[in-house]
Amino acid sequence: MSEEARKCPDCGSTKIIYDPVRGESVCGICGSVISESMVDLTQEWRAFDEDQRSRRVRTGAALTPTKHDEGITTEIGKGRGELFKVSSKKRAQYYRLTKWHKRLIKSKDRNLSFAFSELQRLISYLHLSRAIHEKVAKLYQHAVNKGLVRGRSTESIIAALLYTTCREEGAPRTLDEISKASGINRRDIGKTYRYISRKLGIRILPAKAQDYIPRFGSLLGLSERVQVKAVEILDQAAETDVTSGKGPIGVAAAALYIAAVLDGERKTQREVADAIGVTEVTIRNRYKEMVESLGIKDIVEEKVKEEMQENNDSK
């Protein structure tokens, strides 16, 4: 609608209401009909369930970067039922066409097809979002176009790009998690990650401990209240520089441990270490540094003693 049409010619009001049933634009102040007999560009059919929608829709799926052909390439079908209704000569021709169709696919498309199937598996295994899925797919295509994948394992490049993108999108996964999901040694992932980041000009800032809190809290079965408390502890600790230069995973684990103790949902250091994948020594060291810098050492230790006493009494 033009600027003139957005303004009522009678009263000058800009409150214009569109009535989709009548196909009219009406002034909301004086009721003057500004335009009528407007064309409805929406679909003319309705669907009340997914089955009706799939049968009535007349367009294909949206383009997606998560497929090597963006979802628009067709291929000769694999059905065999109708083939027996034609002559043996035509049947042989069909088999030849199918074989050559596969052979004529470019090596780049084969590479992308394999890489994206591996990416789909990792995304599903790690429970990551569609946004991360699409971004990794675009980065991999960019790497292929620049010739960065030659001589390197496709799985290691996908794993490295996934690690990079997760950190960029604020949903970081540890190298151990990526390594376990992909089956690639964490050292190889780190080496490929540094190479790809340098070649593609990707600059990744160090991950924040706060970014790990929601997922680690969920793994430990801690409430949102404890997770919020852990973030507050990390913010206070950052002001004292006690977390500077420390690994964010260990710092996040220690903050969750402290918050759980203060809020009465205490987990042992062994439970936290096993769930998150760090050592008890790391948690203990980060824990001691943080409670001392925040001045809550006596309070936390008193809480621990009380809970240990309650557990002993209940036994």
C-alpha positions as CSV (number, residue, x, y, z in Angstrom):
1,M,0.0,0.0,0.0
2,S,1.3,3.5,-1.0
3,E,1.9,6.4,1.4
4,E,-1.3,8.1,0.2
5,A,-3.4,4.9,0.7
6,R,-2.2,4.7,4.3
7,K,-3.8,8.0,5.0
8,C,-7.6,8.6,5.0
9,P,-8.5,11.2,2.3
10,D,-11.5,12.3,4.3
11,C,-10.3,12.8,7.9
12,G,-6.5,12.4,7.4
13,S,-6.3,9.6,9.9
14,T,-3.5,7.0,9.6
15,K,-5.5,4.3,11.4
16,I,-6.3,2.1,8.4
17,I,-7.9,-1.3,9.0
18,Y,-7.7,-4.2,6.4
19,D,-10.8,-6.4,6.3
20,P,-9.7,-9.7,4.7
21,V,-13.3,-11.0,4.4
22,R,-14.7,-8.1,2.4
23,G,-11.3,-7.3,0.7
24,E,-11.5,-3.7,1.8
25,S,-9.3,-1.1,3.6
26,V,-11.4,1.0,6.0
27,C,-10.5,4.1,8.0
28,G,-10.7,3.2,11.7
29,I,-11.8,6.7,12.6
30,C,-14.5,7.8,10.2
31,G,-15.3,4.5,8.5
32,S,-14.6,5.6,5.0
33,V,-13.8,2.8,2.6
34,I,-10.4,3.7,1.1
35,S,-10.0,0.7,-1.3
36,E,-12.2,-2.3,-2.2
37,S,-12.2,-5.4,-4.3
38,M,-8.7,-6.2,-3.2
39,V,-7.1,-9.4,-4.4
40,D,-6.6,-12.1,-1.8
41,L,-3.1,-13.5,-2.3
42,T,-3.3,-16.2,0.4
43,Q,-4.1,-19.8,-0.2
44,E,-7.7,-20.7,-1.1
45,W,-7.7,-24.0,0.8
46,R,-7.7,-24.9,4.5
47,A,-6.1,-27.9,6.3
48,F,-7.0,-29.2,9.7
49,D,-4.2,-31.7,10.1
50,E,-0.8,-32.5,8.6
51,D,-2.3,-35.2,6.3
52,Q,-4.7,-32.7,4.7
53,R,-1.9,-30.2,4.4
54,S,0.5,-32.6,2.6
55,R,-2.3,-33.7,0.2
56,R,-3.5,-30.2,-0.7
57,V,-0.3,-28.2,-0.9
58,R,0.9,-27.6,-4.4
59,T,4.4,-26.3,-3.7
60,G,7.5,-28.2,-2.7
61,A,9.6,-27.8,0.5
62,A,11.4,-24.5,1.1
63,L,15.0,-24.2,0.0
64,T,17.4,-25.3,2.7
65,P,21.2,-25.1,2.9
66,T,21.3,-28.3,4.9
67,K,21.0,-30.4,1.7
68,H,23.6,-30.6,-1.0
69,D,21.1,-29.6,-3.7
70,E,19.1,-27.2,-1.4
71,G,16.3,-29.6,-1.7
72,I,15.4,-29.0,-5.4
73,T,17.2,-31.7,-7.3
74,T,15.2,-34.7,-8.5
75,E,16.4,-38.2,-9.1
76,I,15.1,-41.3,-10.9
77,G,12.8,-43.2,-8.5
78,K,13.7,-46.6,-7.0
79,G,10.2,-48.1,-7.4
80,R,10.0,-51.4,-9.2
81,G,6.3,-52.1,-9.3
82,E,5.4,-50.3,-12.5
83,L,8.5,-51.6,-14.4
84,F,7.0,-55.1,-14.8
85,K,4.2,-53.6,-17.0
86,V,6.7,-52.5,-19.7
87,S,8.8,-54.6,-22.1
88,S,12.2,-56.0,-21.0
89,K,13.9,-53.5,-23.4
90,K,12.3,-50.5,-21.7
91,R,13.2,-52.0,-18.3
92,A,16.8,-52.4,-19.3
93,Q,16.8,-48.8,-20.5
94,Y,15.5,-47.6,-17.1
95,Y,18.2,-49.5,-15.3
96,R,20.9,-47.8,-17.5
97,L,19.4,-44.4,-16.9
98,T,19.4,-44.9,-13.2
99,K,23.0,-46.0,-13.2
100,W,24.2,-43.1,-15.3
101,H,22.2,-40.7,-13.3
102,K,24.2,-41.7,-10.2
103,R,27.5,-41.6,-12.1
104,L,26.9,-38.1,-13.5
105,I,26.6,-36.5,-10.0
106,K,29.5,-34.2,-9.5
107,S,32.1,-35.2,-6.9
108,K,31.4,-31.9,-5.0
109,D,27.7,-33.0,-4.6
110,R,28.8,-36.4,-3.4
111,N,31.1,-34.8,-0.9
112,L,28.3,-32.4,0.3
113,S,25.8,-35.2,0.5
114,F,28.0,-37.3,2.7
115,A,29.1,-34.4,4.9
116,F,25.5,-33.2,5.4
117,S,24.3,-36.7,6.4
118,E,27.1,-36.7,9.0
119,L,26.1,-33.2,10.1
120,Q,22.5,-34.3,10.5
121,R,23.5,-37.1,12.7
122,L,25.6,-34.9,15.0
123,I,22.9,-32.2,15.2
124,S,20.4,-34.9,16.3
125,Y,22.8,-36.5,18.8
126,L,23.8,-33.2,20.4
127,H,20.2,-31.8,20.4
128,L,21.2,-28.6,18.6
129,S,19.0,-26.0,16.9
130,R,18.1,-25.7,13.2
131,A,19.9,-22.3,13.1
132,I,23.2,-24.0,14.1
133,H,22.5,-26.8,11.6
134,E,22.0,-24.3,8.7
135,K,25.0,-22.2,9.7
136,V,27.4,-25.1,9.8
137,A,26.1,-26.3,6.4
138,K,26.8,-22.9,4.9
139,L,30.3,-22.8,6.4
140,Y,31.1,-26.2,5.0
141,Q,30.0,-25.3,1.5
142,H,32.2,-22.2,1.8
143,A,35.1,-24.4,2.9
144,V,34.5,-26.7,-0.1
145,N,34.4,-23.8,-2.6
146,K,37.8,-22.6,-1.2
147,G,39.3,-26.0,-1.5
148,L,40.0,-26.4,2.2
149,V,38.6,-29.9,2.6
150,R,41.1,-31.6,0.3
151,G,43.4,-34.0,2.1
152,R,41.3,-33.8,5.3
153,S,38.7,-36.0,6.9
154,T,35.2,-34.8,6.2
155,E,34.1,-35.8,9.7
156,S,36.8,-33.8,11.3
157,I,35.9,-30.7,9.4
158,I,32.2,-31.0,10.2
159,A,33.1,-31.6,13.9
160,A,35.4,-28.5,13.9
161,L,32.8,-26.3,12.2
162,L,30.1,-27.5,14.6
163,Y,32.4,-26.7,17.6
164,T,33.0,-23.2,16.2
165,T,29.4,-22.5,15.4
166,C,28.1,-23.7,18.8
167,R,30.4,-21.2,20.5
168,E,29.4,-18.4,18.2
169,E,25.7,-19.1,18.8
170,G,26.0,-19.2,22.6
171,A,25.3,-22.9,22.9
172,P,28.9,-24.2,23.4
173,R,29.7,-27.9,23.5
174,T,32.9,-29.2,24.9
175,L,35.5,-30.8,22.8
176,D,34.9,-34.1,24.6
177,E,31.2,-34.0,23.7
178,I,32.0,-33.3,20.0
179,S,34.7,-36.0,20.0
180,K,32.3,-38.6,21.6
181,A,29.6,-37.8,19.1
182,S,31.8,-37.7,16.0
183,G,34.3,-40.4,16.9
184,I,37.2,-38.0,16.0
185,N,40.1,-37.5,18.4
186,R,39.7,-34.2,20.3
187,R,43.3,-33.3,19.3
188,D,42.4,-33.7,15.6
189,I,39.2,-31.6,16.1
190,G,41.3,-28.8,17.7
191,K,43.9,-28.8,15.0
192,T,41.2,-28.7,12.2
193,Y,39.3,-26.1,14.1
194,R,42.3,-23.8,14.3
195,Y,43.1,-24.3,10.6
196,I,39.5,-23.7,9.4
197,S,39.0,-20.7,11.6
198,R,42.2,-19.1,10.2
199,K,41.4,-19.8,6.5
200,L,37.8,-18.7,6.8
201,G,38.6,-15.6,8.9
202,I,36.5,-16.8,11.8
203,R,37.4,-15.1,15.1
204,I,36.0,-16.9,18.1
205,L,36.0,-15.3,21.5
206,P,36.6,-17.5,24.5
207,A,33.4,-19.2,25.7
208,K,31.9,-17.7,28.9
209,A,31.2,-19.9,31.8
210,Q,27.7,-18.5,32.0
211,D,26.9,-20.1,28.6
212,Y,27.4,-23.6,30.0
213,I,25.1,-23.1,33.1
214,P,21.7,-24.0,31.5
215,R,22.9,-27.2,30.0
216,F,25.0,-28.3,32.9
217,G,22.2,-27.5,35.3
218,S,19.8,-29.6,33.2
219,L,22.3,-32.5,33.2
220,L,22.5,-32.3,37.0
221,G,18.7,-32.0,37.4
222,L,19.0,-28.6,39.2
223,S,16.2,-26.1,39.4
224,E,16.1,-22.8,37.5
225,R,16.6,-21.0,40.8
226,V,19.9,-22.7,41.3
227,Q,21.0,-22.0,37.8
228,V,20.2,-18.3,38.2
229,K,22.1,-18.3,41.5
230,A,25.1,-19.9,39.7
231,V,25.1,-17.1,37.1
232,E,25.0,-14.5,39.8
233,I,28.0,-16.1,41.5
234,L,29.9,-16.1,38.2
235,D,29.1,-12.4,37.6
236,Q,30.4,-11.6,41.1
237,A,33.5,-13.7,40.7
238,A,34.2,-12.0,37.4
239,E,34.4,-8.7,39.1
240,T,37.1,-10.0,41.4
241,D,39.1,-11.5,38.4
242,V,39.2,-14.9,40.2
243,T,37.9,-16.6,37.0
244,S,40.4,-14.9,34.7
245,G,42.5,-17.5,32.8
246,K,40.6,-20.4,34.1
247,G,38.7,-23.0,32.0
248,P,35.1,-22.0,31.6
249,I,33.8,-25.5,32.1
250,G,35.5,-26.0,35.4
251,V,34.4,-22.5,36.6
252,A,30.8,-23.2,35.6
253,A,30.9,-26.6,37.4
254,A,32.2,-25.0,40.6
255,A,29.5,-22.2,40.4
256,L,26.7,-24.8,40.1
257,Y,28.1,-26.8,43.0
258,I,28.2,-23.7,45.2
259,A,24.7,-22.5,44.1
260,A,23.3,-26.0,44.8
261,V,24.8,-26.1,48.3
262,L,23.5,-22.6,49.1
263,D,20.0,-23.4,47.8
264,G,19.6,-26.8,49.5
265,E,19.9,-28.9,46.4
266,R,23.4,-30.1,47.1
267,K,25.2,-32.4,44.7
268,T,28.5,-34.0,45.6
269,Q,31.6,-33.0,43.8
270,R,31.8,-36.5,42.3
271,E,28.3,-36.2,40.9
272,V,29.0,-32.8,39.3
273,A,32.3,-34.0,37.9
274,D,30.8,-37.2,36.4
275,A,27.9,-35.3,34.8
276,I,30.0,-32.5,33.3
277,G,33.1,-34.4,32.4
278,V,35.8,-32.6,34.6
279,T,37.8,-33.9,37.4
280,E,36.9,-33.5,41.1
281,V,40.3,-31.8,41.6
282,T,39.3,-29.1,39.1
283,I,36.0,-28.4,40.8
284,R,37.6,-28.4,44.2
285,N,40.3,-25.9,43.2
286,R,37.8,-23.5,41.4
287,Y,35.3,-23.9,44.3
288,K,37.9,-22.9,46.9
289,E,39.1,-19.9,44.9
290,M,35.6,-18.6,44.3
291,V,34.2,-18.9,47.9
292,E,37.3,-17.2,49.3
293,S,37.1,-14.3,46.8
294,L,33.4,-13.8,47.4
295,G,33.7,-14.1,51.2
296,I,31.2,-16.9,51.5
297,K,33.6,-19.7,52.5
298,D,32.2,-20.1,56.1
299,I,28.6,-20.0,54.9
300,V,29.1,-22.7,52.3
301,E,31.1,-25.0,54.5
302,E,28.5,-24.6,57.3
303,K,25.8,-25.6,54.8
304,V,27.8,-28.7,53.7
305,K,28.3,-29.8,57.4
306,E,24.6,-29.4,58.1
307,E,23.6,-31.5,55.1
308,M,26.1,-34.2,56.0
309,Q,24.8,-34.2,59.5
310,E,21.2,-34.6,58.3
311,N,22.2,-37.4,56.0
312,N,24.0,-39.2,58.9
313,D,21.0,-38.8,61.2
314,S,18.6,-40.1,58.6
315,K,20.8,-43.3,58.2
